[in-house]
Amino acid sequence: MTIADASSVVEKFDAGGDGLARKSRELTLDMLRHTSTPFSRRQFAPGHVTSTALVLHPDRPKVLFMHHRKLRRWLLPGGHVEESDASLAATAAREADEETLVRINPVSIPRLVGIDVHGIPAKKAEPFHLHHDLIWCFRAMTADIAVTDEAPAVLWAGEADWDRLDIAHSIRNSIRRV
C-alpha cells in the first residue's frame, strides 16, 4: 500500500452533497500530499489514516455496531493500518473481524462510502490527534457476531436505532450512501 494508492482511492470518492465528508476528503488528501508516514499510528500531526468497516447484515437492513471500550460510544468497527494489510479496505475487514468476530462475505467487493476526519483524545504517551478515517462497506456472510476485549457489546442496528445509540452523523451519512 502506497501513498499514491491511498490518494487515488480518496480522490475518486464522491461525497455528493455531504459537506462533512467533502471537507474530510480534502483534509485527507492534503495530509497524504504533505506527510511521509500517513499510515503510521505515531504520526500525530496532522494525524494518520485509519479504516473502518460498515458491515451490512447478510439479509436484513441493518448495520454492525460495536460499543467502543475506551471511547464509550457506539461506532463501526475499525482501526489503525498495519504493515501486513494488503489495502486500506483489508485494514477495515481485519479490524471488524478482530473486534466483533464478524465474517465478511469474500465475494462482496469493498467500496469506499465515507471519509471522516475526527479528533482522538490524548492518552498516556499519545497527544490529541486526528484520525483520517476511510469508511468501507462490506456484507457479512452470517449474522454471527460476538463481544471481544475491544468491543464489550456488539449489535446489528437499523435506522430506527440510530438516535437511541447516538450514532454520529458521518456514520449515518455513510450508511445512506450505501
N, C-alpha and C positions, 0 to 999 in steps of 0.2 A: 504494500500500500504506500502510495507516494502522495506528496502534497498536490502534485498535478492531478492525480486521480480524484482526490477529495475535492479539489477546486472544480473539476469538471462536473462532478455529481451535484455540487451546491449550485453552480451556475445554471444547470438545467432545471432546477427546482422552480416551479411556478407557484407563487404564494397567492395568486389571484387577488381578491380584494382584502386579504388578511394583512393589515398593516403591521401587526406584531411579527408575523412570520417574514414579511418583506424586510423589515428592519433587521431581524435576526440573520437573514440571509446575507445582507450587506455587511454586517459586523463580522460574520464568519468568513466571508470572502476576504475582508480586509485583514483579519487575523492570519488567514492562510497565506496571503501575499507578503506579509511583513514579519513573519516569525520563522525560525528554523526548526522548531520542535513542537508543532501544533498537536501532536498525538501524545506528548509526554504529560503525565499527571503532575509533573514537577514544574511545568511552565505555568506560572501563576499570573503573569502579566503578558498579554491581555487575556489569559485563560487558555483553555485547551478543548479539543474536540472530544465529545462523548457520543455514545449511540444508545438509543432507546428503542424498545420493541413495542409496537402497537399490535398486539396479538388478537386476532378475531377468533371468536368461538367457532368450532367446526360447523355448526348448523343453526345457530341462533344469533340474533342481532345483539351480541354482547362483546365486550372487550375485557381483556385480562388486566386487573389492577392488583397491586401489592401495597401493603401498608409498610412504608419505609421506617425501619427501626430508628435510625438516627434523626431523620427529618420529621418524623411523626406525622406523615401525610400520606394520603392515597396517591400513588404515582404509577406510571407504567414502569415495568422492569427495564433496567439499563445501567450503563456504567462506562468505565474507562476502557480505552483501547489498549490491547496487549500486543506485543510484537508477534505473537503466534497467530493473530487474527488475520485471515486472508483478505478481508474487506471490512469496511465500516458497517455494512449490513451483517456480516458474520459476528462482529462485536455485539450487536444488539441481540442476535439469536443466542449467542453464548450466554450473555447476561440473563436473558429470560429463562433459559434452562437452569442456570445456577441458582437464580433467585426464587423460582416458582416451580421448577421441575416440569414445566410445560414441554410438550413435544411438538416442535414446529413441523408442519407438513413440508417434506422436502420438495414437492412439486410446486409449491407456491413460490412465485418469484417475488423477492422483496422489492418494495417500492418506497422511495423517499416521499413521505406525506407531510412532513413538518420540520421546521427548524426553530429552535427556541434557545435564545441566549438568556441565561438566568444566573443569579448570584448564589454562591455556596458559602455559608457562614464559616468563619475562621474556627479552627480546632487544632489543638496541640501544636504540631510543627507546620501547619498549613495556614497561610493568611486567607482572608476573604479573597475569593477569585470567581471567575466566570466559567461556566460550562457552555460551550457552543454545541448544543445537543441536536443531533440529527435523529429524527423520528422515522423509523422504518416499519412498514406494515407487513405482517405475516398472517398466515392462517394456521391454527392449531390442528394437529391430527386428531386429537381426542380432547374431551373436556377435562381430563385428569390434570389437576394441579395440586401443589402441596406447600405447606409452610416450610420455611428454612430459617437458618440463623439470621439472614439478612431481611427476610420478609415474614414477620410473625403472624401475618394474616394475608390471605390471598382470596380473590373472588372474581367472578365474571359479573360485569355490571352493564346494564343498558342505560340509555339516555335518561330514563326516569330516575335513576340512582345518582346522577351526577351532582345535583345540588346537595343531597344528603352527605355525599362523600367529599364535597368541596373540591371538585375536580377543576384544575387550572384551565383558564380559557385557551391557552396554547394547545393543551391536550384535546379539549373539546373541538377546537378548530381543525386539528389534525384528523380526528375521527370523522368529522363531517366531510373532509376532503376525500376520504376513502369512498 
